[in-house]
Amino acid sequence: MAIQKSNTSRSIIVLRGNKNMSQEDLARKACITLDELKEIESGKRPSPDSFELIAEALGLTPADFSSCINNPDQFFKNHDIPVAA
């Protein structure tokens, strides 16, 4: 499960950065607290509700967000999302 948490955190950070959103911006748009987002970006697994809210705030369906988390490198490549080395 640690890999999943790491992929979730990484995916949110990369997608948020790609949209030029701060943590505050994403938390506000997703209707979650900033503290909750910070915990998720630090590795805490999001609740199912938070997962859906974050996906929608990032402009993704929950299915696409799951796809990103399951194979982030492939998702970023397929969607031309730059990833910092």
Phi, psi and omega in degrees: 000335181299324179297316180300315180297317179298317179295322178297310180301310181300316182298315180297315182298314181294313181295320178297315178296322179297332179264009181054042180255138172279170175301320180298317179300312182294316180300315180297312182294327180274355181060040173236166180283154176299320178299319179297316179298317179300320178295318179295317179292343177268357175125352178290138179286129180288151173294160177304321179295314179297321178304311181294319180296319179294316178304310181297319180295332178271001178081024181241153168283157175304325179294317178294321178296319176299318178299318178298315182292322182290329179210073186301317183300317179293318179299312181298319179296313182295334182253013179052045178260117181290142180237125178295140181286000000 
